[in-house]
Amino acid sequence: MPNFLTILNLVATFGLIVGGLLAYHHGFARTANEVQERVIHLLQSEIGALQDRIDALEKENTRLSQVIMTIRTSLKRRGLHITIDGELVSIRDRTGLTQSARIRGSKMSASESDAEAE
């Protein structure tokens, strides 16, 4: 009889250990899934916000391009031709005189910026 109770006690102990490990694993997996779902939701919200910002910037870019084209057309009627080539803006008048300048705030080295300021 003590032999049977000892075996039953070992089986019950082993069952409790395995059950505890399975419960821990299940709880851990559930928590991980909840965290994953929250992160996915937050990232989707972030993507939506960034998409809205991109749309607004595209509209602003289109508006600014239209403003530049309007200014160029108006100045062309007065005999000034404006050419924008990357960071360099050139203005040529009716006499053929050309004046060029870099766009301020563009990527240039600090020494160029300092020299231009003087």
Summary of the structure (lengths in Angstrom):
residues: 118
radius of gyration: 35.8
end to end distance: 103.6
largest distance: 119.0
contacts: 226
relative contact order: 0.04
helix: 71%
strand: 13%
